[in-house]
Amino acid sequence: MKNNSKEFLAFTFAAILILGFSSLPYLSGKVSETDAYVFRGIYADTTDYSVHLSMMQAGRLGDWAYQMRFTTEEHQPAFIRLFYILLGHISKLLSLSVETTFQLARWFFGLTALLAIKNLFHKIFSDKTLLWFSFLLAVFGSGLGWLQLLLGAPLKPISPIDFWLIDAYVLFSISLFPAFAFTLTLMAWALNLFFNFLERGKWSDIALVGGLAALCQLFNPIAFAPIDVAIAGATFFIWIKNKKLEYKVLLALIVIGLTQIPLLTYNYSILSRNPFWSQFTIQNETLSPPLKFYFFGLASFWLFAPLGVFQALKERNIKMLTLCFWAIAGLLLAYAPVSIQRRFLLGITIPLGALSIYGLNFLINRIAPKVPALASRKGLFFFTYTLLASISSLFLILNASLSMPRHPEKLFYSRDIKLAASWLSENSKPNEFILANLETSQILAQETALKVYVGHEMETLFFHNKEKYMQEYFLGELSSEWLAQTPIKWVFYGPYENKITKKIRPNAELRLVYENKSVKIYAVDK
């Protein structure tokens, strides 16, 4: 009991340090705000952040199903991607702003994800040293992006993935989006329960795995696929190891699969058959970069993970082989003939971290009889390897934090826009449409309960056409009838619109209702 208490305290201390470190850019961003500049609220992927907060705004309004808030087409609400909708309800229940609720959720689900990963490794490793270094490597491990930058690697068209492929890296995921942290919790917890079933044979564990898999379908329909493959792989290797088919384990696999079919069918029918949601699916393209980017972006793991796979096969270690299948499934699905390839890499550093430490431990044990000093310094080798493998993750957080006082254009916006957004919140009706440039639209979507005409490459149906119309409108190249044919109720002209045209030419249907130093808001009279 005393050892368990010490371990829990050690984990709590480590988790708070990890999440505190991941929060440095947010703290730096808020401290760097001035009378002129407002922090966007996140240090990377501001476009998706605006979508998530707009979904929370919808939840605050009482929505329980999801409708795209960046497009004007009337479309069927869908029970998909519900995490931020539900978070919006919690925001209203607690009387907190969406931004505050988002950050609290980031911490809470960050803690649950770290706990689930640590408990999974506790199930795999009896040696506490291997457990902790696997945990730290899974959380902080990345690639050679930092070295690529030092050597002058080009940033366009594709920069090192350590600094933009959020899904693949645990620290990156939990430091940005609570939905990712929540999904990582489900994935790691489900595998832990499956291992419990292999040890105890209790069907309650499989029932919980099925429930977690179904829950994952509601929030992130594709994330559980590598876990399904991992469980199927474990079933196969149990058959090979025992030289007979274990029908109980096979039945468990079937039960886990059957629990996912209803929501899988629903998701497929919505995203592939519905005329508007299928257009969203076409636009929702997150293809993998060329293979060499994964080679460098996960380079730290390639040193010892193959040794871990070799040793797992040699020992017929079912738990480690299950992680092998997770890693292999994620990497293979990253080049599957679908448009969401890299989304399958969520949490890939979890199996790779465990396999790497397992492989390094095997190597040290193999060499130790010839070099006895290695055995007594095993912890030092683990520490050095983990630290070197974490440089890109450390650089990512520290660089983002140190850049905030310079007010990067993508991460800060004008105080005038903030004031105008506050006016709109008080004087507009929820779900009315506003026309603005892309950057402004994203800010207004996260700050108000308004919907926007165009603002996101995936969430705005027929995005490129609408972006063109928006620009032509501000340039005065569209007829006055165009606005009347849209559901737009407001037109916003501010610093970002000024980049399109230095002076807006309001038509007769526009009525100036708000103005500050750099922003004008027009109501559309129809």
Secondary structure, DSSP 8 states (H G I E B T S, - for coil): -HHHHHHHHHHHHHHHHHHHHHTHHHHHHHHT--SSEEE-S-SS-HHHHHHHHHHHHHHHTT--SB--SS--S----BS-S-HHHHHHHHHHHTT--HHHHHHHHHHHHHHHHHHHHHHHHHHH-SSHHHHHHHHHHHHH---SHHHHHHTT---SS---GGGT-GGG-HHHHHHH-HHHHHHHHHHHHHHHHHHHHHHH--HHHHHHHHHHHHHHHHH-TTTTHHHHHHHHHHHHHHHHHHTS--HHHHHHHHHHHHHHHHHHHHHHIIIIISHHHHHHHHH-------HHHHHHHTHHHHTTHHHHHHHHHHHT-HHHHHHHHHHHHHHHHTTSSSTTGGGGGTTTHHHHHHHHHHHHHHHHHHHTTTSTHHHHTHHHHHHHHHHHHTHHHHHHHHHHHHHGGG--TTTEEEHHHHHHHHHHHHHS-TT-EEE--HHHHHHHHHHSS-EESS--TTTSTTHHHHHHHHHHHHTT-S-THHHHTS-EEEEEESHHHHTT-SS----TTEEEEEE-SS-EEEEE--
